[in-house]
Amino acid sequence: MIFEFEPGDKVYNPQNKGWGIGQVQSIIKDKITINFQNVGKKVINAKNIELKKLNE
């Protein structure tokens, strides 16, 4: 599976906007590790949660 994200990209989770903006740390298979402003590090299963990339 190919994602439109790469480490360093800024993203947010539209279903949990309270998490704040996150920065992609790593992508391994379907798992994306992101460090969010308000909740810290989360490992996201890309099959279950759709992330949106911030347009900078």
CHARMM internal coordinates of N, CA and C (Angstrom, degrees):
IC EDIT
DIST 1 N 1 CA 1.4677
DIST 1 CA 1 C 1.5278
ANGL 1 N 1 CA 1 C 108.82
DIST 1 C 2 N 1.3150
ANGL 1 CA 1 C 2 N 116.46
DIHE 1 N 1 CA 1 C 2 N 134.32
DIST 2 N 2 CA 1.4626
ANGL 1 C 2 N 2 CA 121.60
DIHE 1 CA 1 C 2 N 2 CA -179.65
DIST 2 CA 2 C 1.5214
ANGL 2 N 2 CA 2 C 109.03
DIHE 1 C 2 N 2 CA 2 C -108.54
DIST 2 C 3 N 1.3332
ANGL 2 CA 2 C 3 N 115.89
DIHE 2 N 2 CA 2 C 3 N 131.14
DIST 3 N 3 CA 1.4645
ANGL 2 C 3 N 3 CA 121.67
DIHE 2 CA 2 C 3 N 3 CA 179.70
DIST 3 CA 3 C 1.5172
ANGL 3 N 3 CA 3 C 109.74
DIHE 2 C 3 N 3 CA 3 C -105.93
DIST 3 C 4 N 1.3112
ANGL 3 CA 3 C 4 N 115.39
DIHE 3 N 3 CA 3 C 4 N 159.47
DIST 4 N 4 CA 1.4623
ANGL 3 C 4 N 4 CA 119.84
DIHE 3 CA 3 C 4 N 4 CA 177.06
DIST 4 CA 4 C 1.5231
ANGL 4 N 4 CA 4 C 110.95
DIHE 3 C 4 N 4 CA 4 C -87.39
DIST 4 C 5 N 1.3318
ANGL 4 CA 4 C 5 N 116.57
DIHE 4 N 4 CA 4 C 5 N 7.89
DIST 5 N 5 CA 1.4647
ANGL 4 C 5 N 5 CA 121.42
DIHE 4 CA 4 C 5 N 5 CA -178.37
DIST 5 CA 5 C 1.5175
ANGL 5 N 5 CA 5 C 110.52
DIHE 4 C 5 N 5 CA 5 C -108.16
DIST 5 C 6 N 1.3287
ANGL 5 CA 5 C 6 N 113.79
DIHE 5 N 5 CA 5 C 6 N 155.79
DIST 6 N 6 CA 1.4518
ANGL 5 C 6 N 6 CA 120.65
DIHE 5 CA 5 C 6 N 6 CA 171.00
DIST 6 CA 6 C 1.5193
ANGL 6 N 6 CA 6 C 107.78
DIHE 5 C 6 N 6 CA 6 C -144.29
DIST 6 C 7 N 1.3299
ANGL 6 CA 6 C 7 N 118.27
DIHE 6 N 6 CA 6 C 7 N 159.69
DIST 7 N 7 CA 1.4655
ANGL 6 C 7 N 7 CA 119.85
DIHE 6 CA 6 C 7 N 7 CA -179.61
DIST 7 CA 7 C 1.5293
ANGL 7 N 7 CA 7 C 111.48
DIHE 6 C 7 N 7 CA 7 C -51.79
DIST 7 C 8 N 1.3308
ANGL 7 CA 7 C 8 N 114.26
DIHE 7 N 7 CA 7 C 8 N 136.01
DIST 8 N 8 CA 1.4628
ANGL 7 C 8 N 8 CA 120.99
DIHE 7 CA 7 C 8 N 8 CA -178.61
DIST 8 CA 8 C 1.5186
ANGL 8 N 8 CA 8 C 113.53
DIHE 7 C 8 N 8 CA 8 C 101.10
DIST 8 C 9 N 1.3322
ANGL 8 CA 8 C 9 N 117.21
DIHE 8 N 8 CA 8 C 9 N -20.18
DIST 9 N 9 CA 1.4672
ANGL 8 C 9 N 9 CA 120.64
DIHE 8 CA 8 C 9 N 9 CA 179.94
DIST 9 CA 9 C 1.5228
ANGL 9 N 9 CA 9 C 110.86
DIHE 8 C 9 N 9 CA 9 C -66.74
DIST 9 C 10 N 1.3159
ANGL 9 CA 9 C 10 N 116.20
DIHE 9 N 9 CA 9 C 10 N 145.75
DIST 10 N 10 CA 1.4620
ANGL 9 C 10 N 10 CA 122.88
DIHE 9 CA 9 C 10 N 10 CA 175.33
DIST 10 CA 10 C 1.5228
ANGL 10 N 10 CA 10 C 108.83
DIHE 9 C 10 N 10 CA 10 C -94.61
DIST 10 C 11 N 1.3391
ANGL 10 CA 10 C 11 N 116.25
DIHE 10 N 10 CA 10 C 11 N 131.35
DIST 11 N 11 CA 1.4597
ANGL 10 C 11 N 11 CA 121.80
DIHE 10 CA 10 C 11 N 11 CA -176.80
DIST 11 CA 11 C 1.5233
ANGL 11 N 11 CA 11 C 110.14
DIHE 10 C 11 N 11 CA 11 C -138.61
DIST 11 C 12 N 1.3307
ANGL 11 CA 11 C 12 N 115.78
DIHE 11 N 11 CA 11 C 12 N 169.08
DIST 12 N 12 CA 1.4577
ANGL 11 C 12 N 12 CA 121.50
DIHE 11 CA 11 C 12 N 12 CA 170.70
DIST 12 CA 12 C 1.5108
ANGL 12 N 12 CA 12 C 109.10
DIHE 11 C 12 N 12 CA 12 C -144.28
DIST 12 C 13 N 1.3211
ANGL 12 CA 12 C 13 N 114.91
DIHE 12 N 12 CA 12 C 13 N 160.07
DIST 13 N 13 CA 1.4567
ANGL 12 C 13 N 13 CA 121.30
DIHE 12 CA 12 C 13 N 13 CA 178.78
DIST 13 CA 13 C 1.5245
ANGL 13 N 13 CA 13 C 107.30
DIHE 12 C 13 N 13 CA 13 C -104.84
DIST 13 C 14 N 1.3335
ANGL 13 CA 13 C 14 N 118.79
DIHE 13 N 13 CA 13 C 14 N 107.95
DIST 14 N 14 CA 1.4653
ANGL 13 C 14 N 14 CA 120.40
DIHE 13 CA 13 C 14 N 14 CA -176.44
DIST 14 CA 14 C 1.5344
ANGL 14 N 14 CA 14 C 113.47
DIHE 13 C 14 N 14 CA 14 C -61.91
DIST 14 C 15 N 1.3239
ANGL 14 CA 14 C 15 N 118.23
DIHE 14 N 14 CA 14 C 15 N -21.10
DIST 15 N 15 CA 1.4654
ANGL 14 C 15 N 15 CA 120.97
DIHE 14 CA 14 C 15 N 15 CA 178.90
DIST 15 CA 15 C 1.5253
ANGL 15 N 15 CA 15 C 111.83
DIHE 14 C 15 N 15 CA 15 C -84.75
DIST 15 C 16 N 1.3397
ANGL 15 CA 15 C 16 N 117.85
DIHE 15 N 15 CA 15 C 16 N -15.30
DIST 16 N 16 CA 1.4617
ANGL 15 C 16 N 16 CA 122.97
DIHE 15 CA 15 C 16 N 16 CA 179.14
DIST 16 CA 16 C 1.5204
ANGL 16 N 16 CA 16 C 109.51
DIHE 15 C 16 N 16 CA 16 C -138.83
DIST 16 C 17 N 1.3321
ANGL 16 CA 16 C 17 N 116.57
DIHE 16 N 16 CA 16 C 17 N 65.02
DIST 17 N 17 CA 1.4679
ANGL 16 C 17 N 17 CA 120.44
DIHE 16 CA 16 C 17 N 17 CA -176.53
DIST 17 CA 17 C 1.5235
ANGL 17 N 17 CA 17 C 112.43
DIHE 16 C 17 N 17 CA 17 C -62.47
DIST 17 C 18 N 1.3363
ANGL 17 CA 17 C 18 N 116.74
DIHE 17 N 17 CA 17 C 18 N -22.20
DIST 18 N 18 CA 1.4612
ANGL 17 C 18 N 18 CA 120.86
DIHE 17 CA 17 C 18 N 18 CA 178.24
DIST 18 CA 18 C 1.5149
ANGL 18 N 18 CA 18 C 113.18
DIHE 17 C 18 N 18 CA 18 C -64.97
DIST 18 C 19 N 1.3277
ANGL 18 CA 18 C 19 N 117.12
DIHE 18 N 18 CA 18 C 19 N -16.33
DIST 19 N 19 CA 1.4648
ANGL 18 C 19 N 19 CA 120.05
DIHE 18 CA 18 C 19 N 19 CA 177.22
DIST 19 CA 19 C 1.5204
ANGL 19 N 19 CA 19 C 110.68
DIHE 18 C 19 N 19 CA 19 C -67.61
DIST 19 C 20 N 1.3167
ANGL 19 CA 19 C 20 N 117.04
DIHE 19 N 19 CA 19 C 20 N -23.78
DIST 20 N 20 CA 1.4603
ANGL 19 C 20 N 20 CA 121.63
DIHE 19 CA 19 C 20 N 20 CA -177.46
DIST 20 CA 20 C 1.5146
ANGL 20 N 20 CA 20 C 111.40
DIHE 19 C 20 N 20 CA 20 C 85.22
DIST 20 C 21 N 1.3077
ANGL 20 CA 20 C 21 N 114.41
DIHE 20 N 20 CA 20 C 21 N -168.43
DIST 21 N 21 CA 1.4597
ANGL 20 C 21 N 21 CA 121.06
DIHE 20 CA 20 C 21 N 21 CA 179.92
DIST 21 CA 21 C 1.5214
ANGL 21 N 21 CA 21 C 108.28
DIHE 20 C 21 N 21 CA 21 C -81.97
DIST 21 C 22 N 1.3254
ANGL 21 CA 21 C 22 N 114.69
DIHE 21 N 21 CA 21 C 22 N 139.40
DIST 22 N 22 CA 1.4547
ANGL 21 C 22 N 22 CA 119.69
DIHE 21 CA 21 C 22 N 22 CA 178.95
DIST 22 CA 22 C 1.5124
ANGL 22 N 22 CA 22 C 111.48
DIHE 21 C 22 N 22 CA 22 C -119.81
DIST 22 C 23 N 1.3304
ANGL 22 CA 22 C 23 N 114.77
DIHE 22 N 22 CA 22 C 23 N 157.42
DIST 23 N 23 CA 1.4559
ANGL 22 C 23 N 23 CA 120.47
DIHE 22 CA 22 C 23 N 23 CA 175.52
DIST 23 CA 23 C 1.5240
ANGL 23 N 23 CA 23 C 108.32
DIHE 22 C 23 N 23 CA 23 C -116.12
DIST 23 C 24 N 1.3310
ANGL 23 CA 23 C 24 N 115.98
DIHE 23 N 23 CA 23 C 24 N 127.30
DIST 24 N 24 CA 1.4598
ANGL 23 C 24 N 24 CA 121.16
DIHE 23 CA 23 C 24 N 24 CA -179.90
DIST 24 CA 24 C 1.5265
ANGL 24 N 24 CA 24 C 108.88
DIHE 23 C 24 N 24 CA 24 C -65.07
DIST 24 C 25 N 1.3516
ANGL 24 CA 24 C 25 N 115.57
DIHE 24 N 24 CA 24 C 25 N 127.36
DIST 25 N 25 CA 1.4587
ANGL 24 C 25 N 25 CA 121.37
DIHE 24 CA 24 C 25 N 25 CA 178.72
DIST 25 CA 25 C 1.5271
ANGL 25 N 25 CA 25 C 111.31
DIHE 24 C 25 N 25 CA 25 C -97.98
DIST 25 C 26 N 1.3463
ANGL 25 CA 25 C 26 N 115.70
DIHE 25 N 25 CA 25 C 26 N -45.39
DIST 26 N 26 CA 1.4639
ANGL 25 C 26 N 26 CA 119.27
DIHE 25 CA 25 C 26 N 26 CA -179.66
DIST 26 CA 26 C 1.5203
ANGL 26 N 26 CA 26 C 109.99
DIHE 25 C 26 N 26 CA 26 C -157.44
DIST 26 C 27 N 1.3209
ANGL 26 CA 26 C 27 N 115.26
DIHE 26 N 26 CA 26 C 27 N 159.38
DIST 27 N 27 CA 1.4653
ANGL 26 C 27 N 27 CA 122.28
DIHE 26 CA 26 C 27 N 27 CA 176.77
DIST 27 CA 27 C 1.5277
ANGL 27 N 27 CA 27 C 106.77
DIHE 26 C 27 N 27 CA 27 C -133.52
DIST 27 C 28 N 1.3309
ANGL 27 CA 27 C 28 N 115.18
DIHE 27 N 27 CA 27 C 28 N 118.59
DIST 28 N 28 CA 1.4609
ANGL 27 C 28 N 28 CA 121.01
DIHE 27 CA 27 C 28 N 28 CA 177.58
DIST 28 CA 28 C 1.5179
ANGL 28 N 28 CA 28 C 107.10
DIHE 27 C 28 N 28 CA 28 C -130.68
DIST 28 C 29 N 1.3328
ANGL 28 CA 28 C 29 N 115.30
DIHE 28 N 28 CA 28 C 29 N 112.21
DIST 29 N 29 CA 1.4698
ANGL 28 C 29 N 29 CA 122.59
DIHE 28 CA 28 C 29 N 29 CA -174.99
DIST 29 CA 29 C 1.5224
ANGL 29 N 29 CA 29 C 109.66
DIHE 28 C 29 N 29 CA 29 C 53.78
DIST 29 C 30 N 1.3378
ANGL 29 CA 29 C 30 N 119.34
DIHE 29 N 29 CA 29 C 30 N -119.67
DIST 30 N 30 CA 1.4655
ANGL 29 C 30 N 30 CA 121.88
DIHE 29 CA 29 C 30 N 30 CA -178.73
DIST 30 CA 30 C 1.5234
ANGL 30 N 30 CA 30 C 113.00
DIHE 29 C 30 N 30 CA 30 C -93.79
DIST 30 C 31 N 1.3227
ANGL 30 CA 30 C 31 N 117.61
DIHE 30 N 30 CA 30 C 31 N 3.47
DIST 31 N 31 CA 1.4635
ANGL 30 C 31 N 31 CA 121.96
DIHE 30 CA 30 C 31 N 31 CA -176.70
DIST 31 CA 31 C 1.5264
ANGL 31 N 31 CA 31 C 110.37
DIHE 30 C 31 N 31 CA 31 C -101.87
DIST 31 C 32 N 1.3314
ANGL 31 CA 31 C 32 N 115.23
DIHE 31 N 31 CA 31 C 32 N 126.05
DIST 32 N 32 CA 1.4596
ANGL 31 C 32 N 32 CA 121.35
DIHE 31 CA 31 C 32 N 32 CA 178.07
DIST 32 CA 32 C 1.5242
ANGL 32 N 32 CA 32 C 107.56
DIHE 31 C 32 N 32 CA 32 C -117.04
DIST 32 C 33 N 1.3163
ANGL 32 CA 32 C 33 N 116.89
DIHE 32 N 32 CA 32 C 33 N 121.82
DIST 33 N 33 CA 1.4588
ANGL 32 C 33 N 33 CA 121.79
DIHE 32 CA 32 C 33 N 33 CA 176.94
DIST 33 CA 33 C 1.5184
ANGL 33 N 33 CA 33 C 108.15
DIHE 32 C 33 N 33 CA 33 C -93.23
DIST 33 C 34 N 1.3458
ANGL 33 CA 33 C 34 N 114.57
DIHE 33 N 33 CA 33 C 34 N 126.17
DIST 34 N 34 CA 1.4624
ANGL 33 C 34 N 34 CA 121.10
DIHE 33 CA 33 C 34 N 34 CA -175.81
DIST 34 CA 34 C 1.5203
ANGL 34 N 34 CA 34 C 109.00
DIHE 33 C 34 N 34 CA 34 C -131.98
DIST 34 C 35 N 1.3174
ANGL 34 CA 34 C 35 N 116.53
DIHE 34 N 34 CA 34 C 35 N 137.95
DIST 35 N 35 CA 1.4584
ANGL 34 C 35 N 35 CA 121.71
DIHE 34 CA 34 C 35 N 35 CA 175.01
DIST 35 CA 35 C 1.5254
ANGL 35 N 35 CA 35 C 107.69
DIHE 34 C 35 N 35 CA 35 C -101.04
DIST 35 C 36 N 1.3572
ANGL 35 CA 35 C 36 N 116.27
DIHE 35 N 35 CA 35 C 36 N 108.14
DIST 36 N 36 CA 1.4658
ANGL 35 C 36 N 36 CA 122.12
DIHE 35 CA 35 C 36 N 36 CA -178.03
DIST 36 CA 36 C 1.5209
ANGL 36 N 36 CA 36 C 111.10
DIHE 35 C 36 N 36 CA 36 C -92.08
DIST 36 C 37 N 1.3373
ANGL 36 CA 36 C 37 N 116.54
DIHE 36 N 36 CA 36 C 37 N 149.63
DIST 37 N 37 CA 1.4630
ANGL 36 C 37 N 37 CA 123.47
DIHE 36 CA 36 C 37 N 37 CA -179.54
DIST 37 CA 37 C 1.5251
ANGL 37 N 37 CA 37 C 112.41
DIHE 36 C 37 N 37 CA 37 C -55.89
DIST 37 C 38 N 1.3255
ANGL 37 CA 37 C 38 N 116.68
DIHE 37 N 37 CA 37 C 38 N -49.22
DIST 38 N 38 CA 1.4659
ANGL 37 C 38 N 38 CA 120.60
DIHE 37 CA 37 C 38 N 38 CA -168.38
DIST 38 CA 38 C 1.5181
ANGL 38 N 38 CA 38 C 115.17
DIHE 37 C 38 N 38 CA 38 C -97.81
DIST 38 C 39 N 1.3260
ANGL 38 CA 38 C 39 N 118.32
DIHE 38 N 38 CA 38 C 39 N -17.98
DIST 39 N 39 CA 1.4701
ANGL 38 C 39 N 39 CA 119.77
DIHE 38 CA 38 C 39 N 39 CA -176.00
DIST 39 CA 39 C 1.5232
ANGL 39 N 39 CA 39 C 113.06
DIHE 38 C 39 N 39 CA 39 C -126.56
DIST 39 C 40 N 1.3192
ANGL 39 CA 39 C 40 N 117.84
DIHE 39 N 39 CA 39 C 40 N 1.89
DIST 40 N 40 CA 1.4550
ANGL 39 C 40 N 40 CA 120.59
DIHE 39 CA 39 C 40 N 40 CA 178.26
DIST 40 CA 40 C 1.5207
ANGL 40 N 40 CA 40 C 112.76
DIHE 39 C 40 N 40 CA 40 C 78.62
DIST 40 C 41 N 1.3197
ANGL 40 CA 40 C 41 N 114.52
DIHE 40 N 40 CA 40 C 41 N -151.68
DIST 41 N 41 CA 1.4607
ANGL 40 C 41 N 41 CA 120.73
DIHE 40 CA 40 C 41 N 41 CA -173.14
DIST 41 CA 41 C 1.5199
ANGL 41 N 41 CA 41 C 111.59
DIHE 40 C 41 N 41 CA 41 C -79.25
DIST 41 C 42 N 1.3255
ANGL 41 CA 41 C 42 N 115.82
DIHE 41 N 41 CA 41 C 42 N 132.18
DIST 42 N 42 CA 1.4684
ANGL 41 C 42 N 42 CA 123.06
DIHE 41 CA 41 C 42 N 42 CA 176.92
DIST 42 CA 42 C 1.5218
ANGL 42 N 42 CA 42 C 108.36
DIHE 41 C 42 N 42 CA 42 C -130.84
DIST 42 C 43 N 1.3300
ANGL 42 CA 42 C 43 N 115.51
DIHE 42 N 42 CA 42 C 43 N 142.56
DIST 43 N 43 CA 1.4595
ANGL 42 C 43 N 43 CA 120.79
DIHE 42 CA 42 C 43 N 43 CA 171.74
DIST 43 CA 43 C 1.5179
ANGL 43 N 43 CA 43 C 106.61
DIHE 42 C 43 N 43 CA 43 C -104.53
DIST 43 C 44 N 1.3131
ANGL 43 CA 43 C 44 N 116.09
DIHE 43 N 43 CA 43 C 44 N 116.83
DIST 44 N 44 CA 1.4567
ANGL 43 C 44 N 44 CA 123.31
DIHE 43 CA 43 C 44 N 44 CA -173.73
DIST 44 CA 44 C 1.5275
ANGL 44 N 44 CA 44 C 109.22
DIHE 43 C 44 N 44 CA 44 C -102.68
DIST 44 C 45 N 1.3187
ANGL 44 CA 44 C 45 N 116.25
DIHE 44 N 44 CA 44 C 45 N 132.95
DIST 45 N 45 CA 1.4591
ANGL 44 C 45 N 45 CA 120.10
DIHE 44 CA 44 C 45 N 45 CA 170.91
DIST 45 CA 45 C 1.5246
ANGL 45 N 45 CA 45 C 106.62
DIHE 44 C 45 N 45 CA 45 C -87.35
DIST 45 C 46 N 1.3157
ANGL 45 CA 45 C 46 N 116.24
DIHE 45 N 45 CA 45 C 46 N 111.61
DIST 46 N 46 CA 1.4624
ANGL 45 C 46 N 46 CA 121.41
DIHE 45 CA 45 C 46 N 46 CA -174.05
DIST 46 CA 46 C 1.5260
ANGL 46 N 46 CA 46 C 112.90
DIHE 45 C 46 N 46 CA 46 C -65.49
DIST 46 C 47 N 1.3231
ANGL 46 CA 46 C 47 N 117.59
DIHE 46 N 46 CA 46 C 47 N -15.34
DIST 47 N 47 CA 1.4663
ANGL 46 C 47 N 47 CA 120.15
DIHE 46 CA 46 C 47 N 47 CA 176.73
DIST 47 CA 47 C 1.5305
ANGL 47 N 47 CA 47 C 110.97
DIHE 46 C 47 N 47 CA 47 C -76.04
DIST 47 C 48 N 1.3432
ANGL 47 CA 47 C 48 N 117.33
DIHE 47 N 47 CA 47 C 48 N -23.60
DIST 48 N 48 CA 1.4608
ANGL 47 C 48 N 48 CA 121.82
DIHE 47 CA 47 C 48 N 48 CA -174.63
DIST 48 CA 48 C 1.5239
ANGL 48 N 48 CA 48 C 114.32
DIHE 47 C 48 N 48 CA 48 C -106.08
DIST 48 C 49 N 1.3132
ANGL 48 CA 48 C 49 N 117.86
DIHE 48 N 48 CA 48 C 49 N -24.93
DIST 49 N 49 CA 1.4690
ANGL 48 C 49 N 49 CA 121.45
DIHE 48 CA 48 C 49 N 49 CA -175.47
DIST 49 CA 49 C 1.5261
ANGL 49 N 49 CA 49 C 108.69
DIHE 48 C 49 N 49 CA 49 C -127.68
DIST 49 C 50 N 1.3240
ANGL 49 CA 49 C 50 N 115.09
DIHE 49 N 49 CA 49 C 50 N 128.06
DIST 50 N 50 CA 1.4626
ANGL 49 C 50 N 50 CA 120.07
DIHE 49 CA 49 C 50 N 50 CA 178.43
DIST 50 CA 50 C 1.5136
ANGL 50 N 50 CA 50 C 108.88
DIHE 49 C 50 N 50 CA 50 C -95.71
DIST 50 C 51 N 1.3093
ANGL 50 CA 50 C 51 N 116.97
DIHE 50 N 50 CA 50 C 51 N 116.75
DIST 51 N 51 CA 1.4627
ANGL 50 C 51 N 51 CA 122.54
DIHE 50 CA 50 C 51 N 51 CA 177.86
DIST 51 CA 51 C 1.5231
ANGL 51 N 51 CA 51 C 109.26
DIHE 50 C 51 N 51 CA 51 C -92.69
DIST 51 C 52 N 1.3138
ANGL 51 CA 51 C 52 N 114.79
DIHE 51 N 51 CA 51 C 52 N 153.18
DIST 52 N 52 CA 1.4699
ANGL 51 C 52 N 52 CA 120.89
DIHE 51 CA 51 C 52 N 52 CA 175.77
DIST 52 CA 52 C 1.5208
ANGL 52 N 52 CA 52 C 108.60
DIHE 51 C 52 N 52 CA 52 C -116.10
DIST 52 C 53 N 1.3092
ANGL 52 CA 52 C 53 N 115.48
DIHE 52 N 52 CA 52 C 53 N 137.18
DIST 53 N 53 CA 1.4664
ANGL 52 C 53 N 53 CA 121.52
DIHE 52 CA 52 C 53 N 53 CA 178.75
DIST 53 CA 53 C 1.5210
ANGL 53 N 53 CA 53 C 109.17
DIHE 52 C 53 N 53 CA 53 C -85.95
DIST 53 C 54 N 1.3291
ANGL 53 CA 53 C 54 N 115.60
DIHE 53 N 53 CA 53 C 54 N 137.16
DIST 54 N 54 CA 1.4567
ANGL 53 C 54 N 54 CA 119.67
DIHE 53 CA 53 C 54 N 54 CA 176.18
DIST 54 CA 54 C 1.5272
ANGL 54 N 54 CA 54 C 108.48
DIHE 53 C 54 N 54 CA 54 C -76.65
DIST 54 C 55 N 1.3039
ANGL 54 CA 54 C 55 N 115.44
DIHE 54 N 54 CA 54 C 55 N 137.97
DIST 55 N 55 CA 1.4706
ANGL 54 C 55 N 55 CA 120.31
DIHE 54 CA 54 C 55 N 55 CA 175.63
DIST 55 CA 55 C 1.5091
ANGL 55 N 55 CA 55 C 108.00
DIHE 54 C 55 N 55 CA 55 C -89.31
DIST 55 C 56 N 1.2982
ANGL 55 CA 55 C 56 N 115.87
DIHE 55 N 55 CA 55 C 56 N 112.26
DIST 56 N 56 CA 1.4719
ANGL 55 C 56 N 56 CA 120.00
DIHE 55 CA 55 C 56 N 56 CA -177.18
DIST 56 CA 56 C 1.5060
ANGL 56 N 56 CA 56 C 110.76
DIHE 55 C 56 N 56 CA 56 C -100.70
END
COOR INIT
IC SEED 1 N 1 CA 1 C
IC BUILD
